[in-house]
Amino acid sequence: MTDKKLVIEKEDNTEKTYHIFNAYSETHLKLKQIKEETGLPMAKLLKLFVDFGIENLEIKEKQ
């Protein structure tokens, strides 16, 4: 596992945009909580998390 962390700066964002994406209910709830804490729209949070995950991805062969 890596010691890297994704650091997010809070924003005052009043932008109201909506995007459709598929997520488990638990994941959606977590994103919603982070959205409320940071002021970032969910679309931006999703981009940050997905980009971070892809950049730090390691694929291993099945054992």
NORWOKA-V630310 format. One record per residue. RES is the residue in three letters. PHI is phi in whole degrees, -180 to 180 (* if undefined). OMEGA is omega in radians with two decimals (999 if undefined). D_LAST is the distance of its C-alpha to the last C-alpha in whole Angstrom. Layout:
BEGIN
res;phi;omega;d_last
RES;PHI;OMEGA;D_LAST
RES;PHI;OMEGA;D_LAST
END
This chain:
BEGIN
res;phi;omega;d_last
MET;*;-3.08;18
THR;-99;3.08;21
ASP;-92;-3.11;25
LYS;-67;3.09;26
LYS;-129;3.03;28
LEU;-93;-3.13;29
VAL;-103;-3.10;33
ILE;-119;3.06;35
GLU;-90;3.12;39
LYS;-68;3.11;41
GLU;-136;2.92;44
ASP;-97;-3.04;47
ASN;-125;3.12;46
THR;-103;3.14;48
GLU;-62;-3.14;46
LYS;-116;3.06;46
THR;-122;-3.10;43
TYR;-128;3.10;41
HIS;-134;-3.14;38
ILE;-96;3.04;36
PHE;-150;3.11;32
ASN;-96;3.09;30
ALA;-154;3.03;28
TYR;-66;-3.13;27
SER;-56;-3.14;30
GLU;-63;3.12;29
THR;-66;3.13;28
HIS;-61;3.13;31
LEU;-63;3.11;33
LYS;-62;3.12;31
LEU;-63;3.14;32
LYS;-63;3.11;36
GLN;-64;3.11;36
ILE;-67;3.09;35
LYS;-58;-3.13;38
GLU;-66;-3.12;40
GLU;-75;-3.03;40
THR;-98;-3.06;40
GLY;81;3.12;42
LEU;-84;3.08;39
PRO;-68;-3.11;39
MET;-58;-3.13;36
ALA;-60;3.13;35
LYS;-70;3.09;36
LEU;-61;3.13;33
LEU;-59;3.11;31
LYS;-61;3.14;31
LEU;-60;-3.10;31
PHE;-67;-3.13;27
VAL;-67;3.11;26
ASP;-59;3.12;27
PHE;-61;-3.14;26
GLY;-62;3.14;22
ILE;-67;-3.13;22
GLU;-66;-3.10;24
ASN;-112;-3.10;21
LEU;-77;2.99;18
GLU;-131;3.14;15
ILE;-102;-3.13;12
LYS;-116;3.05;9
GLU;-70;3.08;6
LYS;-67;-3.10;4
GLN;-95;999;0
END
